[in-house]
Amino acid sequence: MAALELRGVRTKFVEKVSKAVMDQLLDYLEEERVLNTAEVEDIKEEYKQRAEKARHIIDAVLRKGDAACDTFLARFQNIDGTLYNELQLHPRPV
């Protein structure tokens, strides 16, 4: 369910997410072991353009499955609730 929801907002997320939010999300995803250190470093080093980095973050999380997507969405809601609501994502428990 979370993967389907995340996939459905991929384009809008890529268009609108800020670099600061992406950096916070990457730190959290590494901390929670959704992404490993090598994956996070690869995204940070390889993709300098904001939109390109956003695309790769979403794609990496989607490859990890529904639980990873749910973790991502819950943290995204906490970090940038305004964009989260604008994308019309379902509220997650805090």
Beta strands, then each sheet from edge to edge (+ up, - down):
end
